[in-house]
């Protein structure tokens, strides 16, 4: 498909915050997401896609740099009030983290993003929405993005109605909803860009559907009438707003006349805040390395593709960067630091070689995990390790760590995780106790 196409494709990446794997209409009937459903029906639906560190900042590091977050120094998300253990503004330490691991407070400028790689290939790059990778000295403008809008060093807005990014208690409920606000700007960029001058790469990172749980009243009322509890009705309304954003983006692509040369990717940064049933776990503390926390929606719509297909091979967001390099005509040899693999062959109907997928968290007893050969091994700080055969038990109902027939694979995967941690996990720094 792409070998004969000399023209570089436009690329739009829609990165959603905290959208659970099953929180889409075609997977759960209580949600209304006709635009996303259509995207999946006409595109490639990757049903085993993962994020290597299921939490906000590290997940963004993985997508943007193609490197495992732990290798960049991200063990958890950025928090402005974290203790500065080295007194240099580079790392933060949180009270209560069982791993007691310092984590970076910004993405180092020397890290190469896919935006910088695509600029080398002649692209105009655009970042809209959530950044959460450092303060203004480390904003997207410093990391290869030409057009930047709606960025913030905060992990979530104070509210989804104006003023958005201040922590005032009152919000203008009649003001423009944040998801709509960002979408409106994105559509203007798409419709006014000069595609003859340069192809466009847009990274639209919505704050939705992260807390606070807020949505337009009319949408909430619709789900309330269906009998959903208030908070869950509001969440459904937030998801519907994301779906409308997707629809408006696709409409703008068509109006701009570039539908036949635009790739659209729809991905979530981690598992959902609410239930991810039938998957186990989610964003909730202590469960993020289960499927409900680490597996995410991942849909790709290719140019001139109207018949979708389901791909079950296990991939991760680390694969996005190398994929974009190849699709843009770049050379992967220029980026030896990448941990992911290009999905270009999969896009063309082939397959991408499987590789072990490693995961990491500093928040919980669940410290790390690996998926390999159809199994998942979860390494815990307490020593109560877990092993699941995902091919036979995708919902992780049965821990087979002590099953004699599975001893060998358990030992093999445990050794792989321990080797991964010994190479990349930072040393612990005990959080100082309060002096009274």
FIZA-161642 format. One line per field, with one value per residue (C-alpha): x, z, y; residue number from 1. Coordinates in nm, 2 decimals. Layout:
// residues N
u <- X, ...
w <- Z, ...
v <- Y, ...
torfi <- NUM, ...
***
This chain:
// residues 436
u <- 0.00, 0.27, 0.56, 0.40, 0.28, 0.55, 0.35, 0.41, 0.10, -0.05, -0.06, -0.31, -0.26, -0.56, -0.43, -0.71, -0.66, -0.78, -1.01, -1.07, -1.03, -1.40, -1.54, -1.64, -1.98, -1.86, -1.73, -1.99, -2.35, -2.39, -2.15, -2.24, -1.93, -2.05, -1.75, -1.49, -1.69, -1.68, -1.31, -1.25, -1.49, -1.30, -0.95, -0.72, -0.83, -0.54, -0.70, -0.38, -0.22, -0.04, 0.13, 0.46, 0.40, 0.03, 0.02, 0.01, 0.36, 0.55, 0.29, 0.34, 0.72, 0.68, 0.46, 0.66, 1.02, 0.97, 1.18, 1.07, 0.99, 1.21, 1.51, 1.44, 1.40, 1.02, 0.90, 0.57, 0.38, 0.51, 0.38, 0.46, 0.47, 0.70, 1.01, 1.33, 1.58, 1.88, 1.80, 1.84, 1.48, 1.54, 1.37, 1.08, 1.01, 0.67, 0.58, 0.40, 0.56, 0.65, 0.94, 1.08, 1.20, 1.29, 1.12, 1.20, 1.01, 1.04, 1.13, 1.50, 1.55, 1.81, 1.54, 1.43, 1.05, 0.87, 0.80, 1.17, 1.21, 0.92, 1.05, 1.36, 1.14, 0.98, 0.66, 0.48, 0.42, 0.14, 0.07, -0.27, -0.38, -0.22, 0.16, 0.24, 0.61, 0.74, 0.70, 0.72, 1.09, 1.01, 0.69, 0.63, 0.79, 1.12, 1.06, 1.00, 0.65, 0.59, 0.23, 0.13, -0.20, -0.37, -0.06, -0.02, 0.22, -0.08, -0.19, -0.55, -0.76, -0.92, -1.25, -1.37, -1.54, -1.36, -1.12, -0.99, -0.64, -0.68, -0.79, -1.08, -1.37, -1.63, -1.65, -1.86, -2.09, -2.21, -1.86, -1.71, -1.64, -1.26, -1.28, -1.48, -1.24, -0.94, -1.12, -1.22, -0.86, -0.75, -1.01, -0.90, -0.54, -0.64, -0.86, -0.62, -0.29, -0.10, -0.05, 0.13, 0.40, 0.44, 0.26, 0.10, 0.16, -0.09, -0.07, -0.41, -0.38, -0.72, -0.75, -1.07, -1.17, -0.94, -1.09, -1.26, -1.57, -1.76, -1.96, -2.22, -2.56, -2.76, -2.53, -2.54, -2.92, -2.94, -2.75, -2.92, -3.25, -3.11, -3.07, -2.70, -2.57, -2.47, -2.10, -2.12, -2.37, -2.13, -1.84, -2.04, -2.11, -1.74, -1.67, -1.94, -1.77, -1.45, -1.64, -1.78, -1.43, -1.32, -1.61, -1.52, -1.16, -1.25, -1.49, -1.22, -0.98, -1.24, -1.32, -0.95, -0.94, -0.67, -0.87, -0.70, -0.36, -0.41, -0.35, -0.55, -0.44, -0.67, -0.50, -0.55, -0.27, -0.38, -0.67, -0.99, -1.07, -1.40, -1.45, -1.27, -1.48, -1.43, -1.06, -0.90, -0.77, -0.74, -0.61, -0.70, -0.41, -0.24, -0.40, -0.25, -0.03, -0.33, -0.49, -0.75, -0.47, -0.21, -0.42, -0.56, -0.77, -0.55, -0.71, -0.54, -0.73, -0.52, -0.58, -0.83, -0.92, -1.29, -1.29, -1.15, -0.96, -0.87, -0.51, -0.44, -0.06, 0.07, 0.20, 0.27, 0.28, 0.66, 0.59, 0.44, 0.76, 0.94, 0.62, 0.60, 0.97, 0.91, 0.58, 0.74, 1.03, 1.29, 1.56, 1.53, 1.90, 1.91, 1.72, 1.90, 1.77, 1.41, 1.26, 0.96, 0.92, 0.77, 0.41, 0.44, 0.44, 0.13, -0.04, 0.04, -0.13, 0.18, 0.30, 0.54, 0.79, 0.69, 0.91, 0.88, 0.68, 0.81, 0.60, 0.69, 0.52, 0.66, 0.33, 0.23, 0.34, 0.31, 0.65, 0.71, 0.58, 0.66, 0.44, 0.62, 0.52, 0.15, 0.22, 0.23, 0.46, 0.39, 0.68, 0.58, 0.79, 0.64, 0.75, 0.39, 0.46, 0.18, 0.18, -0.11, -0.15, -0.31, -0.38, -0.60, -0.69, -0.72, -0.91, -0.64, -0.87, -0.62, -0.27, -0.06, 0.26, 0.26, 0.13, 0.41, 0.37, 0.42, 0.73, 0.98, 0.81, 0.75, 1.12, 1.22, 1.00, 1.10, 1.46, 1.38, 1.20, 1.49, 1.74, 1.52, 1.50, 1.87, 1.96, 1.72, 1.54, 1.69, 1.81, 1.56, 1.57, 1.39, 1.15, 1.26, 1.05, 0.88, 1.07, 0.84
w <- 0.00, 0.09, -0.12, -0.44, -0.27, -0.32, -0.14, 0.24, 0.43, 0.67, 1.03, 1.30, 1.64, 1.88, 2.23, 2.49, 2.86, 3.08, 2.82, 2.92, 2.66, 2.67, 2.70, 2.33, 2.17, 1.96, 2.28, 2.53, 2.44, 2.71, 2.53, 2.22, 2.00, 1.64, 1.49, 1.68, 1.59, 1.23, 1.25, 1.39, 1.13, 0.84, 0.99, 1.18, 1.53, 1.74, 2.01, 2.20, 2.23, 2.55, 2.71, 2.88, 3.19, 3.25, 3.39, 3.24, 3.20, 3.14, 2.88, 2.69, 2.71, 2.54, 2.26, 2.19, 2.22, 2.14, 2.44, 2.75, 3.01, 3.28, 3.05, 3.03, 3.41, 3.44, 3.71, 3.76, 3.66, 3.71, 4.03, 4.10, 4.48, 4.48, 4.70, 4.51, 4.64, 4.45, 4.49, 4.11, 3.98, 3.77, 3.98, 4.22, 4.50, 4.64, 4.99, 4.99, 4.68, 4.79, 4.54, 4.67, 4.32, 4.20, 3.88, 3.63, 3.65, 3.28, 2.95, 2.89, 2.58, 2.44, 2.41, 2.04, 1.98, 1.67, 1.60, 1.56, 1.34, 1.11, 1.09, 0.94, 0.67, 0.59, 0.81, 0.98, 1.33, 1.57, 1.94, 2.08, 2.44, 2.73, 2.76, 3.12, 3.05, 3.23, 3.27, 3.01, 2.97, 2.84, 2.65, 2.30, 2.13, 2.27, 2.14, 1.77, 1.75, 1.52, 1.62, 1.99, 2.16, 2.49, 2.66, 3.03, 3.28, 3.48, 3.45, 3.44, 3.42, 3.72, 3.52, 3.17, 3.15, 3.16, 3.30, 3.25, 3.40, 3.71, 4.04, 4.11, 4.26, 4.03, 3.66, 3.39, 3.30, 2.99, 2.85, 2.58, 2.69, 2.69, 2.46, 2.21, 2.26, 2.16, 1.87, 1.73, 1.71, 1.56, 1.29, 1.19, 1.16, 0.94, 0.72, 0.67, 0.64, 0.31, 0.22, -0.10, 0.11, 0.37, 0.51, 0.85, 1.16, 1.44, 1.80, 1.96, 2.32, 2.49, 2.86, 2.85, 2.99, 3.30, 3.62, 3.71, 3.58, 3.41, 3.08, 2.91, 3.09, 2.79, 2.74, 3.11, 3.12, 2.82, 3.01, 3.34, 3.18, 3.08, 3.45, 3.49, 3.82, 3.81, 3.79, 3.54, 3.33, 3.33, 3.23, 2.94, 2.84, 2.84, 2.62, 2.38, 2.36, 2.26, 1.99, 1.86, 1.85, 1.64, 1.40, 1.36, 1.30, 1.03, 0.88, 0.86, 0.70, 0.43, 0.38, 0.35, 0.06, 0.21, 0.32, 0.07, 0.21, 0.58, 0.85, 1.17, 1.50, 1.80, 2.12, 2.50, 2.75, 3.00, 3.13, 3.26, 3.59, 3.62, 3.57, 3.28, 3.30, 3.19, 3.20, 3.54, 3.70, 3.57, 3.67, 4.03, 4.27, 4.27, 3.96, 3.67, 3.54, 3.48, 3.14, 3.24, 3.32, 3.05, 2.75, 2.56, 2.25, 1.95, 1.61, 1.28, 0.98, 0.66, 0.34, 0.10, 0.35, 0.39, 0.51, 0.85, 1.00, 1.35, 1.44, 1.74, 1.75, 2.07, 2.01, 2.23, 2.20, 2.17, 1.81, 1.71, 1.67, 1.44, 1.24, 1.17, 1.07, 0.81, 0.68, 0.64, 0.44, 0.72, 0.80, 1.12, 1.13, 1.24, 1.56, 1.73, 2.07, 1.98, 2.18, 1.96, 1.62, 1.30, 1.23, 0.86, 0.75, 0.96, 0.80, 0.46, 0.55, 0.68, 1.04, 1.28, 1.46, 1.82, 2.10, 2.48, 2.62, 2.95, 3.20, 3.50, 3.79, 4.11, 4.27, 4.39, 4.50, 4.14, 4.02, 3.68, 3.43, 3.10, 2.83, 2.63, 2.45, 2.54, 2.92, 3.16, 3.46, 3.72, 3.95, 4.29, 4.56, 4.83, 4.64, 4.57, 4.20, 3.95, 3.62, 3.37, 3.04, 2.84, 2.54, 2.76, 3.03, 2.88, 3.19, 3.43, 3.65, 3.75, 3.89, 3.77, 3.94, 4.15, 3.88, 3.83, 3.45, 3.43, 3.66, 3.37, 3.19, 3.52, 3.61, 3.26, 3.27, 3.62, 3.52, 3.22, 3.45, 3.71, 3.43, 3.30, 3.65, 3.72, 3.41, 3.42, 3.76, 3.95, 4.31, 4.58, 4.79, 5.13, 5.17, 5.47, 5.78, 5.93, 6.22, 6.51
v <- 0.00, 0.24, 0.11, 0.25, 0.57, 0.84, 1.11, 1.11, 1.05, 1.30, 1.16, 1.23, 1.07, 1.09, 1.01, 0.98, 0.99, 0.71, 0.55, 0.19, -0.09, -0.17, 0.18, 0.19, 0.13, -0.17, -0.34, -0.23, -0.14, 0.12, 0.36, 0.56, 0.60, 0.57, 0.75, 0.54, 0.23, 0.32, 0.39, 0.04, -0.12, 0.05, 0.04, -0.20, -0.28, -0.40, -0.60, -0.67, -0.33, -0.22, 0.07, -0.01, 0.20, 0.25, 0.60, 0.94, 1.09, 0.76, 0.65, 0.98, 0.93, 0.58, 0.72, 1.03, 0.89, 0.52, 0.43, 0.25, 0.52, 0.35, 0.40, 0.77, 0.79, 0.80, 0.56, 0.74, 1.06, 1.41, 1.59, 1.95, 1.89, 1.59, 1.60, 1.70, 1.43, 1.57, 1.94, 2.00, 2.00, 1.69, 1.43, 1.40, 1.15, 1.07, 0.97, 0.64, 0.49, 0.13, 0.13, 0.46, 0.54, 0.89, 0.99, 1.26, 1.59, 1.67, 1.50, 1.57, 1.79, 1.56, 1.28, 1.26, 1.27, 1.14, 1.51, 1.58, 1.27, 1.38, 1.74, 1.59, 1.43, 1.77, 1.75, 2.03, 1.91, 2.01, 1.93, 2.01, 1.94, 1.75, 1.75, 1.65, 1.62, 1.92, 2.30, 2.57, 2.52, 2.17, 2.23, 2.07, 2.37, 2.25, 1.89, 1.94, 2.07, 2.37, 2.44, 2.41, 2.48, 2.39, 2.26, 2.25, 2.11, 1.98, 1.62, 1.72, 2.03, 2.19, 2.16, 2.08, 2.42, 2.76, 2.85, 2.49, 2.52, 2.73, 2.58, 2.81, 2.63, 2.78, 2.70, 2.85, 2.56, 2.76, 2.79, 2.57, 2.21, 2.15, 1.85, 2.06, 2.36, 2.15, 1.98, 2.32, 2.43, 2.10, 2.11, 2.47, 2.35, 2.05, 2.26, 2.55, 2.37, 2.40, 2.03, 2.12, 2.28, 2.00, 1.70, 1.74, 1.54, 1.62, 1.49, 1.57, 1.46, 1.51, 1.56, 1.36, 1.13, 1.19, 1.32, 1.55, 1.37, 1.65, 1.67, 1.88, 1.87, 1.75, 1.45, 1.36, 1.37, 1.13, 0.86, 0.94, 0.86, 0.53, 0.45, 0.50, 0.64, 1.00, 0.96, 0.68, 0.87, 1.17, 0.94, 0.80, 1.16, 1.24, 0.94, 1.05, 1.39, 1.22, 1.03, 1.36, 1.49, 1.19, 1.25, 1.62, 1.54, 1.29, 1.54, 1.81, 1.57, 1.50, 1.87, 1.94, 1.70, 1.48, 1.18, 0.96, 1.04, 1.06, 0.80, 0.83, 0.66, 0.63, 0.52, 0.55, 0.62, 0.36, 0.16, 0.31, 0.47, 0.28, -0.10, -0.26, -0.58, -0.85, -0.75, -0.76, -0.44, -0.09, 0.25, 0.17, 0.14, -0.20, -0.34, -0.14, -0.43, -0.65, -0.64, -0.38, -0.13, -0.20, -0.30, -0.01, 0.07, 0.10, 0.17, 0.27, 0.40, 0.39, 0.58, 0.43, 0.16, 0.09, -0.27, -0.32, -0.61, -0.73, -0.78, -1.00, -0.97, -0.81, -0.46, -0.16, 0.22, 0.19, 0.08, 0.41, 0.61, 0.35, 0.31, 0.68, 0.69, 0.43, 0.57, 0.91, 0.78, 0.80, 0.55, 0.35, 0.31, 0.68, 0.59, 0.29, 0.40, 0.28, 0.00, -0.06, -0.22, -0.07, -0.19, -0.10, -0.46, -0.53, -0.22, -0.38, -0.71, -0.89, -0.94, -0.77, -1.00, -1.06, -0.94, -0.95, -0.66, -0.52, -0.31, -0.11, 0.08, 0.24, 0.31, -0.04, -0.38, -0.48, -0.35, -0.50, -0.76, -0.92, -1.07, -1.33, -1.65, -1.59, -1.57, -1.28, -1.28, -1.01, -0.94, -0.80, -0.63, -0.86, -1.17, -1.28, -1.31, -1.41, -1.60, -1.61, -1.79, -1.51, -1.73, -1.96, -1.71, -1.36, -1.23, -1.35, -1.55, -1.82, -1.75, -2.05, -1.96, -2.27, -2.51, -2.77, -2.79, -2.41, -2.39, -2.36, -2.07, -1.90, -1.92, -1.80, -1.50, -1.41, -1.41, -1.18, -0.93, -0.94, -0.88, -0.59, -0.43, -0.48, -0.29, 0.00, 0.04, 0.34, 0.29, 0.35, 0.67, 0.64, 0.92, 1.13, 1.09, 1.39, 1.54, 1.65
torfi <- 1, 2, 3, 4, 5, 6, 7, 8, 9, 10, 11, 12, 13, 14, 15, 16, 17, 18, 19, 20, 21, 22, 23, 24, 25, 26, 27, 28, 29, 30, 31, 32, 33, 34, 35, 36, 37, 38, 39, 40, 41, 42, 43, 44, 45, 46, 47, 48, 49, 50, 51, 52, 53, 54, 55, 56, 57, 58, 59, 60, 61, 62, 63, 64, 65, 66, 67, 68, 69, 70, 71, 72, 73, 74, 75, 76, 77, 78, 79, 80, 81, 82, 83, 84, 85, 86, 87, 88, 89, 90, 91, 92, 93, 94, 95, 96, 97, 98, 99, 100, 101, 102, 103, 104, 105, 106, 107, 108, 109, 110, 111, 112, 113, 114, 115, 116, 117, 118, 119, 120, 121, 122, 123, 124, 125, 126, 127, 128, 129, 130, 131, 132, 133, 134, 135, 136, 137, 138, 139, 140, 141, 142, 143, 144, 145, 146, 147, 148, 149, 150, 151, 152, 153, 154, 155, 156, 157, 158, 159, 160, 161, 162, 163, 164, 165, 166, 167, 168, 169, 170, 171, 172, 173, 174, 175, 176, 177, 178, 179, 180, 181, 182, 183, 184, 185, 186, 187, 188, 189, 190, 191, 192, 193, 194, 195, 196, 197, 198, 199, 200, 201, 202, 203, 204, 205, 206, 207, 208, 209, 210, 211, 212, 213, 214, 215, 216, 217, 218, 219, 220, 221, 222, 223, 224, 225, 226, 227, 228, 229, 230, 231, 232, 233, 234, 235, 236, 237, 238, 239, 240, 241, 242, 243, 244, 245, 246, 247, 248, 249, 250, 251, 252, 253, 254, 255, 256, 257, 258, 259, 260, 261, 262, 263, 264, 265, 266, 267, 268, 269, 270, 271, 272, 273, 274, 275, 276, 277, 278, 279, 280, 281, 282, 283, 284, 285, 286, 287, 288, 289, 290, 291, 292, 293, 294, 295, 296, 297, 298, 299, 300, 301, 302, 303, 304, 305, 306, 307, 308, 309, 310, 311, 312, 313, 314, 315, 316, 317, 318, 319, 320, 321, 322, 323, 324, 325, 326, 327, 328, 329, 330, 331, 332, 333, 334, 335, 336, 337, 338, 339, 340, 341, 342, 343, 344, 345, 346, 347, 348, 349, 350, 351, 352, 353, 354, 355, 356, 357, 358, 359, 360, 361, 362, 363, 364, 365, 366, 367, 368, 369, 370, 371, 372, 373, 374, 375, 376, 377, 378, 379, 380, 381, 382, 383, 384, 385, 386, 387, 388, 389, 390, 391, 392, 393, 394, 395, 396, 397, 398, 399, 400, 401, 402, 403, 404, 405, 406, 407, 408, 409, 410, 411, 412, 413, 414, 415, 416, 417, 418, 419, 420, 421, 422, 423, 424, 425, 426, 427, 428, 429, 430, 431, 432, 433, 434, 435, 436
***
